[in-house]
Amino acid sequence: MLSGCLDKNLVNTFCELVRIPSPSGYELDVARYVQRYLKGLGVESHIDGAGRLSNSNAGNVIAKLGKGRPRIMFVAHIDTVEDGKKAIRPVISKGVIRSDGTTILGSDDKAGVAALLAGIKEMVREKSLPTIYCVFSIREENGIMGVNYLNLDKDIDFVFDIDGSSPPGQFINKALGNIRFELQLYGREAHAAANPENGLNAIKASGIIISKLKLGRDSKWRALNIGTVSGGTKDNVIPGHCILTGEVRAFTVPEAEGMLNNIRKAAEAACKDTGCRYKLIEKGRDPPLYIKETERIVSLARKAAAAAGIKFSLLTLPATIQGNNLSAKGYAVLGLSKGGRLAHSKMEYIRIKELEETKRLIVEIVKQSERLI
């Protein structure tokens, strides 16, 4: 049986992690820290080849504990959104950890990493454990998703993605999928003063398209965004080329594809009006996440929360997490919220209590899973 004692070094581990720069694509120093920590516990780990496939200087760090059933996987990503140019300095006051106000804190997702490491530290004391895979993943923040390149046993019963800024105890069973796109518009260049009538203005076409689209989020939490617009060559030349990039998000694939089709229709109409041509290119997609309340993983999460003395609830997330991609691989996945607020901003903070609760939930998930056999 797993004990419930708190890891007194959890806060120190978290602070050490956030001090190590790890922007997406440059996670190697944190990967090495994780490996050293695990080695100190007598746990073997390896770095897979995901870095080579995703243009990162590190791969996913993978460790395995125990044997037998059930088989559980915990995932926490080691990259953050900071550029790494300025050191993060965590400040602790009245049970809350913040940065010094000049950078993000990086609790997304180093709080999940620290809690998982602390959970492993507690679990290795046990004589008997189910099979537990612990994955410290790369490239989450820029959507490339190192978990896409995991090559693990398909026969895993439960997967918990430790992420999300909601309070611990809130488990994400529904999250938006997305489709990223690039819309290329082709017109014809001409001198803007000497012979503008010979030109076809691709930027004008882009403006018409954008004016016809309903940008932002609707009442069903579906979202459409145009993120970049680029085109033209000189002030006195009718622009013959323009590129729009963006994404659509929805809770089902048909909805997302329908939104993409609306963009196509708007482009067709604008090109008919301006004489331009268009090409809509899909640049990638993350599938939606949806786990029914009746599934065993939800029962396990509920039992673990009760045993940890933490209020349980299911959460619909108007965002996309790496759990979406793991679900698409056929795994039963829940997002495990690890707390924190105002992620990706200089005002970001996390309560020490949330770190401790997240670790406690991880330990109790393992403990309660043995009773589901």
N, C-alpha and C positions, 0 to 999 in steps of 0.2 A: 504494500500500500504506500502511496506517496504521501509524504508529510506536507503540512501546510505552512511551514515556517517561511518568513520573508528573507530574501537575500539582502543583507545589509550593504552589499557592494553595488546594488542595482543603479543607484544614482551616479556613482563614480563611473560605472561602465557607460552609462548614457552620455555623461559629460565628455568622457574620453572619445567616444564615437563621433560626437558632433564637432569636436575640435579637428577631426581629420577631414580635409576637403574630399568630396566624392561626387562631383558633378557627373551626370550621365555620360558614360564613355570613359570615365577616369576613376573607376572604383577600386583599382588594385590595392591601394594602401589600406582601405577598409577591409577588403577581402583578406589581406594578410593579417590584419588585427583579429578578425573573426577566427581565422585558422589558428593563430597563436593562443587565443582564449580557449578554443576547443581542445587544443593539444594539452594545455594546462589542466584540463579536466580528464585527460586520457581518452579523448574522443577523436577518432580519425576523421579526416575530411579531405575532399579534393575539389579542385576548380575544374569545371567542365569546359567544353569548347565553345560556349555561347559567345564569348568575347570576339572570337575570330569571325563568327557569323553575323555579329551585330555591330562590328566596328567599335569595340570597347577594349581597353587594356586589361580587362579581367573578365572571367566567366562567372557563372553562378557557383557559389560555395555550397557544397552538399555534404551533409553528415548523416549517418545512420546509426540509430540506437536500437537496442532490443531485438526481438525476433517473435515470430508468431503472429496471431491475429488479436484484434483487428490491426490494420495497417493505416497509419495516420501520417499526413504530411502537413507541416507548418511552413509557411512562406512569408518572408519579410524582405523588402527590397533595400539595398544598401546605397543606392544613389539618391541624390537630393537635387534641388533646383538651383542651388547657388553656383556661381561660376568658379569658385575656388580661389579667387584673387585676394580675398580678404578673410583672415582667420575668424572663425566663429568663436566667441567667448561667452560661454554659458554663465548666467548669474542666477544664484539661488536665493530666494527670499520668501519667507512665510509659506513654505511648502509648495512654491511655484518655481519653475525653471524657465527663464527667458534668455534671449541673447542680450548683448550690451546695447542693443538698439540700432546698431549700424549694419547688421546682417539678419538674415533669417536665423531661426534656431536649428531647423533640421529634424524636428521631431517626426516629420513625415519623411522617411519612415524609420529613423534611427531609434525612436521609442519602441517600435515593434522589434527591431533587431536586438536592442538591449533586453527587452522583456523575454524574448525567445532564448537568448544566451543564459539569462538568469534561470529560466525554466529548465534548460538543459542541465545547469549546474545542480539543480535540486533533483532532477530525475536520475542522474547517474549514480546517486547514492543508493538507489533501489536494486535489489537482487534480481528482480524480474520485471521486465517491461514488454509491452507489445512492440511491434515494429514501428519505429518513428523516423520519418525522413524530415530533416530540417534543411530548408533551402533558403539561402541568402542571395537574393536575385539581383540582377543588374538591369539597367536600361528601362526602368518602369516610367520614370518621369517624362521622358520624351516619346513615349508610346511605342517604342521598338519592342519592348517586353522580352527580357532575357528568358522568361519562363516558356516562351514559344519554342525554345531550343532544348528544353529539358528532355532527357532520354532516360526516364525512370520506369519502374514497374507500372504497367497499366492497372494492375490489380491492387489499387489503393482504395480503402473504404471511405475515408473522410479527408477532406482538404480544407484547411483554414488559412485564409489570406489575412495576415495581421496588418491591417492598414485602416485608414479612415479616421476622421477627426471627431467622431461622435464618442460619447462616454462608453467605457467598457461595459459589456453586457448587451449592447446593441449589436446584433449580428445582421450583416447585409445579405439578404436573400434575393434581392432584385436590384440590378444596376443597368444603366444605359449601355447599349452597344453603339458603335460609331462607324461611319464610313468617311474616310478622308478623300478629298478630290482635288483635282486641278482642272480648271476650265480655261482652255486656250482659245483666244479669239484672233482671227486673221482678217485684216482689212487690206488697205493699199496705201503706201506712202505717197505723198505729193507735197509740193511747196505750199505752205499755209497761206501765202499772199499771192504768189504768181499764178498758181493753178489749183486752188483747193477743190474745185469741182471734180478733179480727177482722183481725189483721194477717197478712201473709205475708212472712217475713223473707228478703230477698234476700241478705244477708250470710251467713246460715245456708246457703243454697243454694250460695254461692261456696265455703264451707268444705267442704261435701260433695264438690263437684267437685274441689277441690284434693287432698283426701284420697284420691281415686280415681285420680289421675294419677301417673305415674312421672316425677317431676321429675329433672332432671340429665341426665347422659350415660350411654348404655348401652354394651354391649360392642362395638357397631358404630359408635361415636362419634356416633350420632344424639343430639340433645339437645332437651329441652323445658324451657322456663323460663316461669314466671309472674313478670313484672317489677313490676307494680303492682296494687294492690287499693284501690279507693276506693268509698265508698258511705255512705249514712245522712245524716241531717240534724241530729238532736239526741240527747242521751243518753236521753231518755225517750220516744223515738219508734221503733217497729218500723221498720227500714229498708226502704223500698219500692224501692230501686234500688241496684245495685252493678255496678261495671265492673272486669273483669280484663283486663290487657294482657300480651302475652308473644310468644313466638316458638317455632317448631319448626325444627330444622335436620337435614338429611340429605344423603346423597350422590346421591340420585335424587329426581326430582319425585314419583313414585308413593309413595315412602316418606314424604316430607314431607306429602303430602296424606293418607296413611293416618294419620299422627300427628294431623293436624288433625281427621280424622273421629273419632278416639278422644276428643278433647275434646268434640266434638258429642254423642257417645254418653253421656259422663259428664254433660253438661249436661241431656240429655233425662231421664236417670235421676234427677238431683237435683231437677229441676223437677216430675217426677211425684211425688216424695216430699214436696216442700214446697208444691206448688201454684203455684209461680212460673212465669214464662215466660222464654225466653232468645232472644237474637239473636247469632249468631256472624258477625263481620265480618272479612274479610281486608283488612289495611291495606297490604299490599305484599309483594313477594317478590323475592328474588335467586336466579337459577337456579344449580344446581350447576356446577362446572367439572370437566371430565374430558377430558384429552388422552392418546391412546394412545401408548405408548412407540415405536411404529413410525412416527409422524408425522415429517415433515421438520423441524418446529420443534425436536423433541427431538434429532434428529441435529445440527442447527445449534448448539444449546446445549452438547451434548457436545463438539463440535469446538472451540467457543470456550473452554470451560473448560480443555481440554487445551492449547490454544495459550497461555492465560494462566497455565498452571502451577498450576491450582486443581482440587482434587478435585471430580468431578461426581457428582451423585446426584439422583434424583427424589424428591419429597416429597409426602406426603399431608397436607393441612392441615385440622385440626379447627376451621376458622373459615371466614369468607367474605371475599373480597377483591374489588376492583373488576374484576379479571380475569374473575370470574364473569359480570358484566354485558357485558363485551366479547365473551366467548365466545358469549353469547346473541345477539349481533349477527351472528354467523357468522364471526368471526375465529378463527384458530388462535392460542391464547394460552397462555403459560407465565408463572407468577410467578417473578420473579428475586429471590431473597432477598438483602437488603442488610446483614444483620447487626444488631447491637444486642441488648440484653437488657433484660428487665423493663420493657418498653414500658408507657406510661401510668402509671408510678409515679414517685415521687420518687427511687427508687433506679436509675432507667434509666441505661444507659451504652452506649457503642459504642467499639470499638477503631479507632484510626486505620487500622490495617492493613485492616480491613473496608471502610472508605470507599475505600481505594485499590484493593482487589480488585474492588469493585463497579464502579468506573469502568473498570478493566481489562477486565472481562467485557463491558461495554457496547461498548467499542472493538473487542474481538475478535469480538463477534457481528456487527458491521458488516463487519469484515475477512473473516471466514469465510463470510458470506452471499454474497459476490461469487463464491465458489468453488462455490456450489450451482447457479449458473445453467447 
